[in-house]
Amino acid sequence: MKRATLVSVAVTTVFYMLCGCMGYAAFGDAAPGNLLTGFGFYNPFWLLDIANAAIVIHLVGAYQVYCQPLFAFIEKWASRTWPDSKFFSKEIRIRLCSNKSYSLNLFRLVWRSAFVVLTTVISMLIPFFNDVVGLLGALGFWPLTVYFPVEMYIVQKKVPKWSTRWVCLQTLSFACLVISVAAAVGSIAGVVSDLKVYRPFKSGS
């Protein structure tokens, strides 16, 4: 597991750094949000199709990972709040074949469908995708990816305070905090700039 995590994080880091650094080195502030189609070139079409398919697969998986805790929390809260309501607690068994069946809960179906519709409408209302994603990423990066893992490592390994390892870890955490704050400021500036020409359900490009 450690090796798989190391390889996946290393590959992802190299990929993002290459896209970010080379894109900025080549185009500066004029770098488009979508490097594949931002310049009006749509050939070779098969390359764009593969890239878009990879994005869809990535986002569908990430959406499920991030939404499942919220789904579970709301559904558990609803079942505790209204324990006698069949809408929240009743499981309907749907037979798929002779030896398999599927359990369907009406509240789960309605709530999750409504959540997906709501988030889709909100994403359509906010067409400046890159700046919003940048802001959310900046807000979530330091606490979730750096601070908590570093603090858990320090507690688990019992790293002595003010030791060389402790100072290095805290320096890394502080440097990432500064980067996150700078990224958040840049994203907020981008959102403010986009809002000046904002039109609902209209792409900014």
N, C-alpha and C positions, 0 to 999 in steps of 0.2 A: 504493500500500500504506500509506504514511504517513497519507494522508487517511482511508482506510477505518478504520485503527486508531484515529485520533483521534476520528472520528465514533462508532465503536462503544464506545470507552471513555467518551466524554462522555455518550452516551445511557444506558449502563449505570449510570454514576455518578449521573446525575440521577434515574434511576428508583429506585435503591436509597436514595438520600438522601431522596427524597420519601416512600417507604414507611417508612423508619426514623424520620425526624424527625416526620412527621405522625402516625404510629402512636403514637410516644412522647408527643407533645404532646397527643393526644386521650385516651390511655388510661394513660399512665405505665407503671408496672411491671406493671399488669394487662393490658397488650397481649398478645393470644394469639399463639402461634407462626404460626398460619395466620389471617391477617386476613379471609380470605373466609368461612371456616366456623367460626372460633373463638367466635362469639357465638351459634351455634345457628341461624343463618339460612341457608337453602339455596336461596333464590330471589333473582334469576332463575336457574334451573338451567342455562340455556344459557351464562351468563357463567362459572359455576363449571366447566362442562365445557370451555370454551375455555381457562380458566386451567390446569386440570389437564392438558389436552393439551399446552399450551405447556411446562409443567414436565416432562412425560415426554420431550418432544422435546429439551429442554435437557439433562436428565440423561443420556439415552441417548448424546447426542453427547459430553458432557463425560466420561462413563464411558469411552468408547472412546479419547478423547484421552489421558486420564491412565493408562489401563491398557496401551495398546500398548507403551510402553517396557518395562514390567515383563514383558509377554508375550514380547517380543523378547529380553530379557536371559535369561530362564529357558530359552527354547527354544534359544538359541545355546549357553548353558552345557551343556544336556543333550546337544546334538548333539556338542559337543566332548568331553564326559565319556564318552559311550557311542557312539563313531562307527560301530561295527560292528552296533549294534542296529537292526533294521529298524523296530521300534516308534518309534524316535526319528527315523530318517533317511528311511524309505521314503515316497515320495509316490505316492498312489494316484490315478490319473487317472479321473475320472468324466465320461463323455460326456453333455453336456446336449442337444446337437442335432448335426446333421451336421458343422458346422464349429467347434463350441465345446465345450470341456471344462473341468472344474473339478479343481483339485489338492487332494487331501485327505490330511492327515497325521494318523495316529491319535493320536500324542502331543499334537499341537496341539488336536485335538478333545476329548480327555479332560481335559487340563490346563486349558484355558480354560473348559470346562463346569464342572469341579470348582471353579474359582476363583469363577465367577459364583454357583454354589450356595452356597459357603462364605460369600461376602460377603452374600448374601441372608439366610442363616440368622443371621449375626451382626447384621445390621440389624434382624431380627425380634426377636432377643434383647435388643436395646438400643432400647426404644421412645421414649426421650427424645431424639428426632432433633435438635431445634433446638440443644440444649446441646452435643451431640457434634459437630455440624457447625460450631457456633460455635468450639469448641476447635480443631478441625482447621484451620478457616479462620484463626484467630488465629495458630496455629503456622506456617502456610504463607505468610501474607500478607506479613510483613516481608521474610524472606529472598528469596522468589521474585519478589514484585511490586515491591519497593522497593530493597532493598540491592544485589542483583546487577545489576539494570538501571542503577542509579545509578553503581555502580563501573565497569561496562562503558562507560557513557557518558563517565565521567571519563578512562578509559584511552584510549578511541577518539578523543575530541576533544582529548586532551592538556591537560586543564584544569589550570592551575597551582595548586599547593597554596597554601591560604590566600588565594586570589583571591576576589572577591565571588561569582562563580558557584559555586566550590568550597564556600564557606561556606554558601551557600543550599542547595545539594544535600545537604550533610551535615546541615544543620538539618532539612530535610525528612525525611531518612532517620531521624534521631533521634526526631523527633516521631512518625513512623509506628511506630517501635519501641515508644515509650511507649504508643501506642494499642493495639498488638498485645498488649503485656504486660497492660494493663488488661482487654482483651477476653478474654484467656486466663484471667485470675483470675476474671472474672465467669462464664465458661463452666464452670470447675472448680467454683465455688460452686454453679452450677445442677446440675451432674452429681451432686455430693455430696448436694444436697437431693433430687434425684430418686431416688437410691439408697436413701433412707430408706423409700420406699414402693414400691420396685421389685419387680415380679413378671414373671418371664420370659414373653415372648410376649403381654404385656398392654400395651395402650396406656395412657400416663399421663393421657390426656384423659378 
